[in-house]
Each structure stands twice: as structure tokens, then as C-alpha cells.
């Protein structure tokens, strides 16, 4: 009975020691086994692990990809236009031992603070060497790649890897917005004036071409009309000549009647002729109008 009293507490102590020597690593975690602050084992795979009770301790770290949002910072690109920039980074722990030696007991919060300083320096270095138009454009991937590479190189000593960097905001300070909008409006007005000037120049060229074509078409039409009139006059003269050759007296009579009509229908004009004038040849007696016998 007396021995049972001592055996039970011993069994309890053994059970407690056994339970305290076992630990479980979750699939989302990585763990270090420390003994008096020194790393004794590294567990990166999920499952059961063992440690010396009361002597060793287990320190757990998040093994997933972590995110880091930087505070808004003001940068000055190469053209001296100030910008407000926010960045977002994704990173993960790659070397637990080096990470522990770098951040100590601070863990991930200390690493986040140091990574933010590294990110801020990389952003200032990259964006300070380009113009603000490139930073404000939609195609900023090359700039983000440069920032990631610089930050990745400088963070290797922390035992971490920066996977990706994104510029989430690149805006002008509020006091510069009005001046920027005014400059943009002036540029658009200048472009509009240039377009209007080019349009007027093109319109003048089109009008000049149209006027030249009108002159050319009119000249050609007049030339064709002159040719047609000449042909018509020639045909008329030919017909008159044939008619005159057929009956000279009738042709003379017709011409006299046309002359009478023209002369006698004009108003406000007077004709002074002698009665014996040849103009009145066909207004006299038929005998007078008849041609003299040979």
C-alpha cells in the first residue's frame, strides 16, 4: 500500500514528462526547437516532434505567404514632381535559423518592420530615377520588378524571400492636383488648337483643289462649246450656201424679210433711207422686185 502511494505520483510525472516532450507542427507552421536560446532542431514538415521537457522549448512561425502593406510615403521622381506612393508586398520565411538569429524573440512583427524599411528604401531608389509620367502610367510592371529585386536582395540576410511587390497607389499630393489639372487642360487645349489648325489647313487645300478643278472643267467645257459652236456655224454656213446655190433669189428674199423684221421691231430707233434704196427692194411693186432681164 505504501509503495503504491509513491508509484502513482511517479507515473503521473512520467506521463506529464512524456506529454510535454511531444509537440505537433501544423501544416501552416514551421517550428524551431530551442535549448537555452540555441537552435537544436528545425521542423518544417507537419507532424509530431519531440523535445526534452523543461529544457527545450518550441518556437512556432507562420509558414504561409505573408503580406506587408507599407505606409504612404512621399517620393520625388527625376522630374521633381512629388508623389504619394503605397506599396504591397508578399513574403515568406525561407530559413528559420537565419530568421531567428536576425529578429530574435521579436518574430514576425520585427521582421515586418525591417521589411517595411527595406521596401521604403527600394521604392525611393527606383522611383527617384524615373519621371513621374512613367510612375503614373498604367504599365508599371518593370518598376515593380526592380523594387522587388532590390528588396529581395537586401532582405536575404533576414532569412526571408520577397515574392512580389505591387504599387497600390501613386497619386499627386493634394496641393499639386490643381496645378497638374491646369497643366493637363492647357496641354489638351494646345492639342485641340493644333488639330483645328491642321483641319483648317487641310480644308484650304481641299478648297484650292476644288477651285482648280472647277476652273479646269469650266475651261474644258468652254473649249468644247467653242468647238461645237464652230462646227454648228460651219454646218449652218454649209446649209445656207447650198440653199443659196439652189435658189439665189429666194435666199435674198428670206434675208431681206429677216432684215425687215429686225429693223422694224426695234423701238426707240430711227432709220433714214431713200425710197430708191436697195433695202426696200421687196417692199415695192413686184416688177421692181423682179430681177432685171439679161
TORNU-184862 format. One record per residue: residue number from 1; residue in one letter; x, y, z of N, C-alpha, C in turn. Coordinates in steps of 0.1 Angstrom, whole numbers, m for minus. Last residue first. Layout:
! TORNU-184862
 pos code  n.xx  n.yy  n.zz ca.xx ca.yy ca.zz  c.xx  c.yy  c.zz
 NUM    a     X     Y     Z     X     Y     Z     X     Y     Z
...
***
This chain:
! TORNU-184862
 pos code  n.xx  n.yy  n.zz ca.xx ca.yy ca.zz  c.xx  c.yy  c.zz
 294    x  m317   898 m1685  m303   900 m1691  m303   905 m1705
 293    x  m340   917 m1666  m337   907 m1677  m323   909 m1682
 292    x  m337   921 m1631  m337   927 m1644  m333   916 m1654
 291    x  m359   906 m1608  m346   909 m1613  m346   913 m1627
 290    x  m386   922 m1592  m381   911 m1601  m367   915 m1606
 289    x  m393   944 m1578  m386   933 m1570  m380   923 m1579
 288    x  m407   958 m1596  m394   964 m1591  m386   953 m1584
 287    x  m428   942 m1600  m419   944 m1611  m406   949 m1606
 286    x  m441   943 m1575  m435   930 m1580  m425   932 m1591
 285    x  m432   974 m1559  m441   966 m1568  m434   953 m1572
 284    x  m415   972 m1527  m421   979 m1538  m430   970 m1546
 283    x  m402   957 m1509  m414   964 m1504  m421   972 m1515
 282    x  m379   947 m1519  m390   938 m1518  m403   944 m1512
 281    x  m362   970 m1516  m364   963 m1529  m377   955 m1529
 280    x  m353   986 m1496  m368   985 m1498  m371   978 m1511
 279    x  m326   986 m1499  m332   979 m1487  m347   977 m1488
 278    x  m318  1001 m1520  m320   986 m1522  m326   979 m1511
 277    x  m336  1031 m1521  m326  1023 m1515  m329  1008 m1518
 276    x  m355  1049 m1530  m348  1041 m1540  m338  1032 m1535
 275    x  m362  1063 m1507  m371  1053 m1513  m365  1044 m1523
 274    x  m334  1065 m1484  m342  1070 m1496  m351  1059 m1501
 273    x  m336  1064 m1448  m332  1058 m1461  m340  1065 m1472
 272    x  m331  1063 m1415  m333  1072 m1426  m327  1067 m1439
 271    x  m345  1049 m1387  m337  1046 m1399  m341  1056 m1410
 270    x  m344  1051 m1351  m349  1056 m1364  m339  1052 m1375
 269    x  m356  1036 m1321  m345  1039 m1331  m352  1043 m1344
 268    x  m375  1029 m1303  m367  1040 m1299  m355  1042 m1309
 267    x  m375   994 m1310  m382  1006 m1305  m372  1016 m1301
 266    x  m375   971 m1337  m367   978 m1327  m374   991 m1323
 265    x  m389   961 m1358  m394   957 m1345  m386   964 m1334
 264    x  m376   968 m1382  m389   974 m1379  m394   971 m1365
 263    x  m352   953 m1382  m352   967 m1382  m365   973 m1378
 262    x  m361   926 m1381  m351   931 m1371  m352   946 m1371
 261    x  m377   924 m1404  m382   921 m1390  m373   927 m1379
 260    x  m359   931 m1424  m371   940 m1422  m376   937 m1407
 259    x  m342   909 m1423  m337   923 m1420  m348   933 m1417
 258    x  m359   889 m1430  m353   889 m1417  m348   902 m1413
 257    x  m364   897 m1456  m375   897 m1447  m370   897 m1432
 256    x  m339   894 m1468  m345   908 m1467  m356   908 m1457
 255    x  m335   867 m1466  m326   875 m1459  m332   889 m1457
 254    x  m355   859 m1484  m356   855 m1470  m347   864 m1461
 253    x  m345   870 m1508  m358   874 m1503  m359   871 m1488
 252    x  m322   856 m1511  m321   870 m1509  m334   875 m1504
 251    x  m333   830 m1515  m324   833 m1504  m323   847 m1501
 250    x  m347   834 m1539  m354   831 m1526  m346   833 m1514
 249    x  m325   839 m1556  m335   849 m1554  m343   847 m1541
 248    x  m310   815 m1555  m304   827 m1550  m314   838 m1547
 247    x  m314   784 m1550  m323   795 m1554  m318   808 m1548
 246    x  m290   768 m1547  m303   762 m1553  m312   773 m1558
 245    x  m272   784 m1535  m269   778 m1548  m281   773 m1555
 244    x  m284   789 m1511  m282   800 m1520  m279   795 m1534
 243    x  m284   763 m1499  m297   770 m1502  m295   781 m1512
 242    x  m257   759 m1496  m264   750 m1505  m278   757 m1509
 241    x  m252   780 m1478  m245   780 m1491  m253   771 m1501
 240    x  m267   772 m1456  m270   784 m1463  m264   785 m1477
 239    x  m252   748 m1450  m266   747 m1454  m271   760 m1462
 238    x  m228   760 m1444  m229   750 m1455  m243   749 m1460
 237    x  m235   775 m1422  m230   782 m1435  m230   772 m1447
 236    x  m241   755 m1405  m251   765 m1409  m247   771 m1422
 235    x  m217   742 m1402  m228   734 m1408  m239   744 m1412
 234    x  m203   762 m1390  m198   757 m1403  m210   750 m1410
 233    x  m217   765 m1367  m217   776 m1376  m212   772 m1390
 232    x  m212   740 m1355  m226   744 m1359  m226   755 m1369
 231    x  m184   742 m1352  m190   731 m1361  m204   735 m1365
 230    x  m184   763 m1334  m177   764 m1347  m182   754 m1357
 229    x  m198   751 m1312  m204   763 m1319  m197   765 m1333
 228    x  m180   731 m1306  m193   727 m1311  m200   739 m1318
 227    x  m158   746 m1298  m156   737 m1309  m170   734 m1315
 226    x  m169   760 m1277  m164   767 m1288  m163   758 m1301
 225    x  m174   738 m1260  m186   746 m1265  m181   754 m1277
 224    x  m148   730 m1254  m157   721 m1261  m169   728 m1267
 223    x  m141   753 m1240  m134   749 m1252  m142   740 m1261
 222    x  m159   752 m1219  m159   763 m1228  m152   760 m1241
 221    x  m150   728 m1207  m164   729 m1212  m165   740 m1222
 220    x  m124   735 m1200  m126   724 m1209  m140   725 m1216
 219    x  m130   755 m1181  m122   758 m1193  m124   748 m1204
 218    x  m144   740 m1162  m151   751 m1170  m143   754 m1182
 217    x  m124   723 m1154  m136   717 m1160  m143   728 m1168
 216    x  m106   741 m1143  m102   732 m1154  m114   727 m1161
 215    x  m121   754 m1124  m115   762 m1135  m112   753 m1147
 214    x  m126   732 m1107  m137   739 m1114  m132   747 m1126
 213    x  m100   725 m1099  m108   715 m1108  m119   722 m1115
 212    x   m95   747 m1084   m87   745 m1096   m94   735 m1105
 211    x  m114   744 m1064  m114   756 m1073  m106   754 m1086
 210    x  m105   720 m1052  m118   721 m1059  m119   733 m1068
 209    x   m80   728 m1043   m80   718 m1053   m94   718 m1060
 208    x   m88   747 m1024   m80   751 m1036   m80   741 m1047
 207    x  m103   731 m1007  m109   741 m1014  m101   746 m1026
 206    x   m82   714  m997   m93   708 m1004  m100   719 m1013
 205    x   m66   733  m985   m60   726  m996   m71   720 m1004
 204    x   m83   742  m965   m79   752  m975   m73   744  m987
 203    x   m86   719  m950   m98   724  m957   m94   734  m968
 202    x   m60   716  m940   m65   706  m949   m77   711  m957
 201    x   m60   739  m924   m50   738  m935   m55   728  m945
 200    x   m80   732  m906   m82   744  m915   m72   743  m926
 199    x   m68   710  m894   m80   708  m901   m83   720  m910
 198    x   m46   722  m882   m43   712  m892   m56   710  m900
 197    x   m60   738  m863   m51   744  m874   m48   734  m885
 196    x   m72   719  m848   m80   728  m856   m72   734  m867
 195    x   m50   706  m837   m59   698  m845   m67   708  m854
 194    x   m39   727  m822   m31   721  m833   m40   714  m842
 193    x   m60   731  m804   m57   742  m813   m49   736  m825
 192    x   m59   706  m790   m71   709  m798   m68   721  m808
 191    x   m33   709  m779   m36   698  m788   m48   701  m797
 190    x   m40   730  m762   m29   732  m772   m31   721  m783
 189    x   m59   718  m745   m63   729  m754   m53   732  m765
 188    x   m42   699  m733   m53   694  m742   m58   706  m751
 187    x   m25   716  m719   m20   707  m729   m31   702  m739
 186    x   m43   728  m702   m36   736  m711   m30   727  m723
 185    x   m52   706  m687   m61   713  m695   m54   721  m706
 184    x   m27   699  m674   m33   690  m684   m44   697  m693
 183    x   m24   722  m659   m14   719  m669   m20   709  m679
 182    x   m46   720  m642   m45   731  m651   m35   729  m662
 181    x   m39   696  m629   m51   696  m637   m50   708  m647
 180    x   m16   705  m615   m15   694  m625   m27   694  m635
 179    x   m27   724  m599   m17   728  m609   m15   717  m619
 178    x   m43   707  m583   m49   718  m591   m39   723  m602
 177    x   m25   689  m571   m35   684  m581   m41   696  m589
 176    x    m8   697  m552    m3   697  m566   m14   694  m576
 175    x   m20   694  m528   m17   707  m532   m12   708  m546
 174    x   m22   666  m526   m34   674  m528   m31   688  m533
 173    x     3   648  m545    m2   654  m533   m14   664  m536
 172    x    m7   622  m569     0   635  m566    m5   640  m552
 171    x    m2   587  m564   m10   599  m566    m2   611  m563
 170    x    m3   555  m566     7   565  m570    m1   578  m573
 169    x    m9   525  m549   m14   539  m552    m2   547  m555
 168    x     3   500  m550   m12   501  m549   m17   515  m552
 167    x    26   483  m565    24   497  m562     9   498  m562
 166    x    38   452  m553    28   459  m561    27   473  m556
 165    x    59   424  m554    57   438  m549    48   445  m559
 164    x    67   391  m542    61   400  m552    59   414  m545
 163    x    84   377  m525    78   371  m536    74   381  m547
 162    x   111   378  m506   101   387  m511    96   381  m524
 161    x   121   356  m481   121   359  m496   109   368  m499
 160    x   144   356  m453   130   356  m459   132   358  m474
 159    x   166   359  m437   161   346  m439   147   345  m445
 158    x   178   384  m437   167   381  m427   162   367  m427
 157    x   194   386  m458   200   383  m445   190   381  m434
 156    x   177   392  m479   182   378  m478   188   375  m464
 155    x   169   418  m483   162   410  m472   167   396  m471
 154    x   182   427  m505   185   433  m492   179   426  m480
 153    x   170   412  m526   185   411  m523   188   416  m509
 152    x   144   421  m524   147   407  m522   162   405  m519
 151    x   146   448  m531   142   445  m517   145   430  m514
 150    x   154   446  m558   163   453  m548   159   448  m533
 149    x   133   432  m568   146   426  m569   155   432  m559
 148    x   111   449  m564   111   436  m558   125   430  m557
 147    x   118   471  m579   117   473  m565   118   459  m558
 146    x   118   459  m605   130   465  m600   130   466  m584
 145    x    90   453  m607   100   442  m607   114   447  m601
 144    x    79   478  m607    77   469  m595    86   458  m595
 143    x    89   487  m632    93   494  m619    91   485  m607
 142    x    76   470  m650    91   470  m649    96   477  m636
 141    x    48   477  m644    54   463  m641    69   464  m640
 140    x    34   498  m651    44   500  m641    51   487  m637
 139    x    14   510  m672    24   500  m673    35   502  m663
 138    x    m1   533  m666    m7   520  m662     4   509  m663
 137    x    18   561  m651    12   553  m662     7   540  m657
 136    x    31   572  m630    17   574  m631    10   566  m642
 135    x    58   567  m637    52   562  m624    37   562  m625
 134    x    60   581  m660    62   567  m661    56   560  m648
 133    x    57   607  m651    47   602  m660    48   587  m661
 132    x    79   612  m634    66   609  m628    56   603  m638
 131    x   109   595  m645   100   606  m645    86   602  m639
 130    x   133   578  m623   124   579  m635   115   591  m634
 129    x   146   576  m599   154   576  m611   146   577  m624
 128    x   129   573  m578   136   585  m578   144   587  m591
 127    x   119   547  m579   111   558  m584   118   571  m585
 126    x   142   533  m568   137   531  m582   129   542  m587
 125    x   146   545  m542   157   543  m551   152   542  m566
 124    x   121   544  m530   127   557  m532   138   556  m543
 123    x   118   516  m529   108   524  m537   114   538  m540
 122    x   139   508  m512   139   504  m526   129   512  m535
 121    x   131   521  m488   144   525  m495   144   520  m509
 120    x   107   507  m483   107   521  m485   120   526  m492
 119    x   117   480  m480   108   484  m491   108   499  m494
 118    x   131   483  m456   138   479  m469   130   483  m481
 117    x   111   490  m439   122   499  m441   129   496  m454
 116    x    96   467  m440    90   479  m445   101   490  m447
 115    x   113   448  m429   110   447  m443   104   460  m449
 114    x   113   457  m403   125   458  m410   123   457  m425
 113    x    86   451  m396    91   465  m395   104   467  m403
 112    x    85   423  m401    76   432  m408    82   447  m408
 111    x   102   414  m381   106   412  m395    98   422  m404
 110    x    87   421  m358   100   428  m360   105   426  m375
 109    x    65   404  m362    63   418  m362    76   426  m364
 108    x    78   377  m362    72   383  m374    70   398  m373
 107    x   102   380  m336    94   372  m345    90   380  m357
 106    x   116   388  m313   105   397  m319    97   390  m329
 105    x   137   374  m305   124   370  m299   112   378  m305
 104    x   155   377  m335   154   373  m321   141   369  m317
 103    x   159   383  m362   148   391  m355   148   387  m340
 102    x   182   368  m369   180   382  m373   170   389  m365
 101    x   179   342  m359   191   350  m355   190   365  m358
 100    x   155   335  m371   156   336  m357   168   344  m352
  99    x   164   334  m398   153   343  m394   154   345  m379
  98    x   183   314  m398   187   328  m401   177   338  m396
  97    x   165   293  m392   176   296  m383   181   310  m385
  96    x   147   293  m413   142   295  m399   154   299  m390
  95    x   144   306  m443   155   300  m435   152   303  m420
  94    x   121   316  m454   128   306  m461   138   299  m453
  93    x    90   331  m450   102   327  m443   108   315  m450
  92    x    77   354  m475    76   342  m466    90   339  m460
  91    x    56   380  m488    69   374  m485    67   362  m476
  90    x    44   406  m508    41   393  m503    55   386  m500
  89    x    35   441  m505    45   431  m507    40   417  m502
  88    x    25   472  m517    20   460  m511    30   449  m515
  87    x    27   508  m513    31   495  m519    26   483  m510
  86    x    19   541  m522    17   530  m513    21   517  m520
  85    x    30   574  m525    31   560  m530    28   551  m519
  84    x    27   606  m539    24   598  m527    22   583  m532
  83    x    52   627  m554    42   617  m555    40   610  m541
  82    x    65   657  m568    63   648  m557    51   639  m559
  81    x    86   661  m594    71   662  m591    69   652  m580
  80    x   112   660  m605   109   669  m593    94   670  m590
  79    x   118   642  m624   113   655  m628   108   664  m617
  78    x   124   619  m610   135   626  m616   131   640  m621
  77    x   103   619  m580   109   613  m592   119   623  m598
  76    x   101   617  m547   103   627  m557   110   621  m569
  75    x    76   604  m524    88   603  m532    89   614  m542
  74    x    61   598  m494    63   608  m504    76   606  m511
  73    x    41   570  m484    54   577  m484    54   587  m496
  72    x    19   551  m465    21   561  m476    34   569  m474
  71    x    34   520  m453    27   533  m450    29   542  m462
  70    x    29   488  m469    37   499  m464    28   511  m461
  69    x    18   457  m460    13   469  m466    21   481  m460
  68    x    25   424  m466    30   436  m459    25   448  m467
  67    x    17   390  m460    16   402  m467    21   414  m459
  66    x    31   356  m464    26   367  m456    25   380  m464
  65    x    25   323  m470    30   336  m476    23   347  m468
  64    x    32   302  m440    25   306  m452    31   319  m458
  63    x    43   296  m416    49   291  m428    43   295  m441
  62    x    48   313  m387    38   311  m398    46   307  m411
  61    x    65   296  m361    64   307  m371    54   303  m382
  60    x    72   287  m327    64   285  m340    64   297  m348
  59    x    94   271  m307    90   284  m312    84   282  m326
  58    x    97   251  m279    93   251  m293    88   265  m297
  57    x   124   242  m257   111   249  m260   109   249  m275
  56    x   141   221  m233   139   227  m246   125   233  m248
  55    x   136   216  m206   149   220  m211   148   227  m224
  54    x   111   206  m201   117   216  m192   130   221  m196
  53    x   117   177  m222   109   186  m214   117   194  m204
  52    x   131   178  m253   134   175  m239   125   183  m231
  51    x   109   168  m280   119   177  m273   121   173  m259
  50    x    95   159  m311    99   156  m298   110   165  m293
  49    x    66   160  m332    80   163  m329    83   160  m315
  48    x    43   151  m358    48   151  m344    62   154  m343
  47    x    35   174  m386    36   161  m379    40   162  m364
  46    x    48   191  m415    38   189  m404    39   175  m398
  45    x    82   203  m417    71   194  m422    61   192  m411
  44    x   101   218  m404    93   225  m415    82   216  m421
  43    x   119   221  m376   108   213  m381   100   221  m391
  42    x   151   219  m364   142   226  m372   131   217  m378
  41    x   168   220  m333   162   212  m343   153   222  m351
  40    x   183   238  m317   187   224  m317   180   216  m328
  39    x   195   270  m312   186   261  m321   192   247  m320
  38    x   195   284  m279   202   279  m291   193   269  m299
  37    x   181   290  m257   183   300  m267   190   296  m279
  36    x   181   266  m243   188   278  m237   191   288  m248
  35    x   171   253  m271   176   249  m258   186   260  m253
  34    x   144   250  m294   155   258  m288   159   252  m274
  33    x   132   241  m324   134   236  m310   146   243  m305
  32    x   109   258  m345   123   256  m341   123   250  m326
  31    x    86   253  m372    90   253  m358   105   251  m356
  30    x    59   265  m392    73   260  m391    78   262  m377
  29    x    25   258  m403    36   264  m395    49   258  m398
  28    x     5   246  m415     6   260  m418    18   267  m411
  27    x     4   221  m405     9   222  m419    10   237  m423
  26    x    17   221  m372     6   222  m381    12   225  m395
  25    x    34   199  m352    36   210  m361    25   210  m371
  24    x    32   191  m318    26   189  m331    29   202  m339
  23    x    53   175  m294    46   187  m299    42   184  m313
  22    x    63   160  m264    57   158  m277    51   171  m281
  21    x    70   164  m238    81   162  m248    76   160  m262
  20    x    48   164  m224    55   177  m226    66   176  m236
  19    x    42   137  m222    33   146  m230    40   159  m233
  18    x    63   128  m206    61   123  m219    53   132  m228
  17    x    58   143  m183    71   145  m190    69   140  m204
  16    x    33   132  m176    34   146  m179    47   149  m187
  15    x    41   106  m171    31   109  m182    32   124  m186
  14    x    59   109  m150    64   103  m163    54   107  m174
  13    x    41   119  m131    52   127  m136    58   122  m149
  12    x    25    97  m128    19   110  m133    30   118  m138
  11    x    42    78  m118    36    76  m131    30    89  m137
  10    x    48    90   m94    58    88  m104    53    86  m117
   9    x    23    90   m81    28   102   m85    40   101   m95
   8    x    22    60   m80    12    68   m87    17    82   m91
   7    x    43    52   m63    43    48   m77    33    57   m85
   6    x    37    60   m37    48    66   m44    48    63   m59
   5    x    15    44   m31    14    59   m29    25    66   m37
   4    x    25    19   m34    15    24   m44    14    39   m43
   3    x    40    15   m11    47    17   m24    37    22   m34
   2    x    19    12     8    28    24     9    36    26    m4
   1    x     8   m12     0     0     0     0     9    12     0
***
